[in-house]
Amino acid sequence: MTGIGETPFSVEVRGGRLAGATWNDDAEGLPLLAVHGITANHVSWQLAASALPGTRVIAPDLRGRGRSAGLPGPFTLDDHADDLARLLDGLGVERAAVAGHSMGAFVVVRLAERHPDRVESLVLIDGGLPIAPPEGIAPEDLPAVVLGPALQRLSMRFESREQYEEFWKRHPAIGPWWNAAFRDYVDYDLVGEEPELRSSVDPEAVSVNALELDGSAGYGEALAGLTLPIDFVRAPRGLLDGPPVYEPGVAEEWKKRLPQLRLHEARDVNHYTILMTEAGLRQLVPILDPKEKHG
């Protein structure tokens, strides 16, 4: 499936080729490199790209997801960051404004740390700040607690695309706001043949990255050491449309360590709808738009 105005790409990286797409290729100025979440794919940025017609938007399928699912491990945040640098090389892009949603926000922090000459600024959308495990939850149980149905589907099989859509329509954070963007996103995720359709996402990649979201392995220090402009956008509701990923006050504590951090509170959206609905994008686009910030 290719979305309207979407140009697929395939760029050589370690172990194979990284897939994804660009939009608005004729747009001039600084492009936006847009990075999806832990069990997502590049299509999650389709609606945002249509809301930024004056900006070239570049969105990959991260290693282990979408049409990049066949790429081998390791799947660490560092590996994803290096893939993004190679992607920019392959597309002839020297420098970009960079945004990440959810786990993608952690990836772009590592990109800015490891390849600072490629990143003009960062937008972290409900992600990128270390997530402490809930009290009483062992680290190895964190993926199931945080991701819920998004993780469960990776071991499931579906008889038809319609059945997969119905699965997602029952998701408490997506179903009530179902739209064409969500439909295209979940349709792209399916691989295989009926009646054995499944998600493209590699569970090993997810398990590796879920354990990296607590700020360990030097991540917290890497984030604290950044000096470029950073915007952080918090969704008031989380992955199940309930408690948020970040409680109020978490970002304010990080601002004490990152004085250039600009904080934004989104209104009446959850972890998914902040990016994949018009109501969310009305709030997000002014923060994402490179022309607004960089001229």
C-alpha positions as CSV (number, residue, x, y, z in Angstrom):
1,M,0.0,0.0,0.0
2,T,1.3,3.5,-0.9
3,G,-0.5,6.5,0.5
4,I,-1.5,9.6,-1.5
5,G,1.5,11.7,-2.5
6,E,3.9,9.1,-0.9
7,T,7.2,8.2,-2.5
8,P,8.6,4.9,-1.2
9,F,12.3,4.5,-0.6
10,S,14.8,1.7,0.1
11,V,18.2,2.6,1.4
12,E,21.2,0.4,2.1
13,V,22.0,0.0,5.8
14,R,23.7,-2.7,7.9
15,G,22.4,-6.1,6.8
16,G,20.1,-5.0,4.1
17,R,17.8,-2.1,3.1
18,L,15.8,0.3,5.2
19,A,12.3,1.0,3.8
20,G,10.0,4.0,4.3
21,A,8.6,6.9,2.4
22,T,8.8,10.6,1.8
23,W,6.2,13.2,1.1
24,N,6.2,16.7,-0.4
25,D,9.5,16.0,-2.2
26,D,9.4,19.3,-4.1
27,A,9.3,21.3,-0.9
28,E,12.3,23.5,-0.3
29,G,14.1,24.2,3.0
30,L,14.9,22.0,5.9
31,P,13.3,18.6,5.7
32,L,11.6,16.8,8.6
33,L,12.9,13.4,9.6
34,A,10.0,11.7,11.4
35,V,10.4,8.5,13.4
36,H,7.6,6.2,14.6
37,G,7.0,4.3,17.8
38,I,7.9,0.9,19.1
39,T,5.4,-1.3,17.3
40,A,4.5,1.2,14.6
41,N,5.6,2.0,11.0
42,H,6.2,5.1,8.8
43,V,2.5,5.4,7.9
44,S,1.8,6.8,11.3
45,W,3.2,10.1,9.9
46,Q,1.0,10.1,6.8
47,L,-1.5,12.6,8.2
48,A,1.2,14.8,9.6
49,A,2.9,15.0,6.2
50,S,-0.4,16.1,4.6
51,A,-0.7,18.8,7.2
52,L,2.9,20.0,6.3
53,P,2.6,20.6,2.5
54,G,5.6,23.0,2.5
55,T,8.0,20.5,4.2
56,R,9.6,17.4,2.8
57,V,8.8,14.7,5.3
58,I,11.1,11.6,5.5
59,A,9.7,8.7,7.5
60,P,11.4,5.3,7.8
61,D,10.2,1.9,8.9
62,L,12.6,1.2,11.7
63,R,14.7,-2.0,11.7
64,G,12.4,-4.8,12.7
65,R,9.2,-3.0,11.7
66,G,7.1,-2.6,8.5
67,R,9.0,-3.3,5.3
68,S,12.3,-3.1,7.3
69,A,11.2,-6.1,9.4
70,G,13.6,-8.5,7.7
71,L,16.7,-6.5,8.8
72,P,18.8,-8.4,11.3
73,G,19.6,-7.4,14.9
74,P,20.9,-6.0,17.0
75,F,18.0,-3.6,17.4
76,T,19.2,-1.1,20.0
77,L,18.5,2.6,20.0
78,D,22.0,3.1,18.8
79,D,21.5,0.8,15.9
80,H,18.3,2.7,14.9
81,A,20.2,6.0,15.2
82,D,22.9,4.8,12.9
83,D,20.3,3.6,10.4
84,L,18.8,7.0,10.3
85,A,22.2,8.6,9.6
86,R,22.7,6.2,6.7
87,L,19.2,7.0,5.5
88,L,20.0,10.7,5.3
89,D,23.2,9.7,3.4
90,G,21.2,7.6,1.0
91,L,18.7,10.4,0.4
92,G,21.4,13.1,0.0
93,V,20.2,15.0,3.1
94,E,22.9,16.7,5.1
95,R,20.8,18.0,8.0
96,A,17.2,17.8,9.1
97,A,14.8,18.9,11.7
98,V,14.0,15.6,13.5
99,A,10.9,14.4,15.4
100,G,10.1,11.2,17.2
101,H,6.9,9.8,18.5
102,S,6.9,7.5,21.6
103,M,9.9,5.1,21.3
104,G,10.9,7.0,18.2
105,A,11.7,10.0,20.4
106,F,14.3,7.9,22.2
107,V,15.8,7.0,18.8
108,V,16.1,10.6,17.8
109,V,17.9,11.5,21.0
110,R,20.5,8.9,20.3
111,L,20.7,10.2,16.7
112,A,21.4,13.7,18.0
113,E,24.0,12.3,20.4
114,R,25.8,10.1,17.9
115,H,25.4,12.2,14.8
116,P,25.0,15.8,16.0
117,D,25.9,17.4,12.7
118,R,22.8,15.8,11.1
119,V,20.2,17.2,13.5
120,E,19.0,20.8,13.6
121,S,16.5,20.4,16.3
122,L,14.4,17.7,18.1
123,V,10.6,17.3,18.7
124,L,9.9,14.6,21.3
125,I,6.2,13.6,21.1
126,D,5.1,11.8,24.3
127,G,8.4,10.0,24.4
128,G,12.2,10.5,24.8
129,L,12.2,11.3,28.5
130,P,13.2,8.2,30.6
131,I,10.2,6.2,31.8
132,A,10.4,4.7,35.3
133,P,8.8,1.3,35.7
134,P,5.6,1.5,37.9
135,E,6.2,0.5,41.5
136,G,6.3,-3.2,42.0
137,I,6.8,-4.0,38.2
138,A,9.9,-5.9,37.3
139,P,11.8,-4.5,34.3
140,E,11.2,-7.6,32.2
141,D,7.4,-7.1,32.7
142,L,7.5,-3.5,31.6
143,P,6.7,-4.1,27.9
144,A,3.4,-5.9,28.7
145,V,2.4,-3.3,31.2
146,V,3.2,-0.3,29.0
147,L,2.2,-1.6,25.5
148,G,-0.8,-3.7,26.3
149,P,-2.8,-4.7,23.2
150,A,-0.1,-3.3,20.9
151,L,2.3,-6.0,22.2
152,Q,-0.3,-8.8,22.3
153,R,-1.0,-8.6,18.6
154,L,2.5,-9.6,17.6
155,S,1.8,-13.3,18.4
156,M,-1.7,-13.3,16.9
157,R,-2.9,-14.5,13.5
158,F,-5.8,-12.9,11.6
159,E,-8.0,-14.5,9.0
160,S,-8.6,-11.3,7.1
161,R,-7.7,-7.6,6.9
162,E,-11.2,-6.9,8.2
163,Q,-10.6,-9.0,11.3
164,Y,-7.4,-7.0,12.0
165,E,-9.2,-3.7,11.6
166,E,-11.9,-5.0,14.1
167,F,-9.1,-5.9,16.5
168,W,-7.8,-2.3,16.4
169,K,-11.3,-0.8,16.5
170,R,-11.6,-2.4,20.0
171,H,-8.5,-0.7,21.1
172,P,-9.6,1.9,23.8
173,A,-7.1,4.6,22.6
174,I,-7.8,4.2,18.8
175,G,-11.3,2.7,18.2
176,P,-13.4,5.7,19.3
177,W,-11.3,8.0,16.9
178,W,-11.0,5.6,14.0
179,N,-10.2,7.4,10.7
180,A,-8.6,6.8,7.4
181,A,-5.1,7.4,8.9
182,F,-5.6,4.6,11.4
183,R,-7.0,2.4,8.7
184,D,-4.0,2.9,6.4
185,Y,-1.6,2.5,9.3
186,V,-2.9,-0.9,10.4
187,D,-3.4,-2.2,6.8
188,Y,0.3,-1.5,6.1
189,D,1.3,-3.4,9.2
190,L,-0.2,-6.7,8.0
191,V,2.0,-9.3,6.2
192,G,1.5,-12.9,5.1
193,E,-1.6,-14.4,3.4
194,E,-5.1,-15.1,4.6
195,P,-6.0,-16.8,6.9
196,E,-2.6,-16.4,8.5
197,L,-2.1,-12.6,8.4
198,R,0.1,-11.2,11.1
199,S,1.8,-8.0,12.2
200,S,5.1,-7.2,10.4
201,V,6.7,-6.2,13.7
202,D,9.6,-8.4,15.0
203,P,8.9,-9.2,18.7
204,E,12.6,-9.4,19.4
205,A,13.1,-5.9,18.3
206,V,10.3,-4.7,20.5
207,S,11.6,-6.6,23.6
208,V,15.0,-5.0,23.1
209,N,13.7,-1.5,22.8
210,A,11.2,-1.7,25.6
211,L,13.9,-2.4,28.0
212,E,15.8,0.7,26.9
213,L,13.1,3.3,27.8
214,D,14.1,3.7,31.4
215,G,17.1,5.8,30.7
216,S,19.7,3.1,31.4
217,A,22.9,2.3,29.4
218,G,23.9,6.0,29.4
219,Y,20.7,7.2,27.8
220,G,19.8,9.7,30.5
221,E,23.3,11.2,30.4
222,A,23.1,11.4,26.6
223,L,19.9,13.3,26.8
224,A,21.2,15.6,29.5
225,G,24.2,16.4,27.4
226,L,22.3,17.7,24.3
227,T,22.6,21.4,23.6
228,L,20.4,21.8,20.5
229,P,16.8,23.1,20.6
230,I,14.3,20.5,21.9
231,D,10.5,20.6,22.1
232,F,8.7,18.1,24.3
233,V,4.9,17.5,23.8
234,R,3.0,15.6,26.5
235,A,-0.3,13.8,25.8
236,P,-2.6,14.0,28.8
237,R,-3.8,10.4,28.2
238,G,-1.8,7.3,27.5
239,L,-1.6,4.2,25.4
240,L,-4.9,2.8,26.6
241,D,-6.6,6.3,26.8
242,G,-6.1,6.2,30.6
243,P,-3.2,7.3,32.7
244,P,-0.6,9.3,30.8
245,V,2.9,8.0,29.8
246,Y,4.3,10.9,31.7
247,E,2.8,12.2,34.8
248,P,2.6,16.0,35.2
249,G,5.9,17.3,36.5
250,V,8.3,14.8,34.9
251,A,9.1,17.1,32.0
252,E,9.5,20.1,34.4
253,E,12.2,18.1,36.2
254,W,14.0,17.5,33.0
255,K,13.9,21.2,32.1
256,K,16.1,21.9,35.1
257,R,18.8,19.8,33.4
258,L,18.0,21.0,29.9
259,P,17.3,24.8,30.0
260,Q,16.7,24.8,26.2
261,L,13.8,22.3,26.6
262,R,10.5,23.8,25.5
263,L,7.4,22.2,27.1
264,H,4.0,21.8,25.5
265,E,0.9,20.3,27.0
266,A,-1.5,18.9,24.4
267,R,-5.2,19.0,25.1
268,D,-7.8,16.2,24.9
269,V,-5.7,13.7,23.1
270,N,-4.0,10.4,23.9
271,H,-0.7,8.8,23.0
272,Y,-2.0,7.8,19.5
273,T,-4.4,10.6,18.7
274,I,-1.9,13.3,19.3
275,L,-0.3,12.3,16.0
276,M,-3.0,10.5,14.0
277,T,-6.0,12.8,14.2
278,E,-6.7,16.3,13.0
279,A,-7.5,17.4,16.5
280,G,-4.0,16.3,17.6
281,L,-2.2,17.7,14.6
282,R,-3.8,21.2,14.9
283,Q,-1.7,21.4,18.1
284,L,1.3,19.5,16.9
285,V,2.0,21.1,13.4
286,P,3.1,24.5,14.7
287,I,5.7,22.7,16.8
288,L,6.8,20.3,14.0
289,D,7.0,22.8,11.1
290,P,10.7,23.5,10.5
291,K,9.7,26.8,8.7
292,E,8.1,28.1,11.9
293,K,11.2,27.5,13.9
294,H,14.1,27.8,11.4
295,G,12.7,30.2,8.8
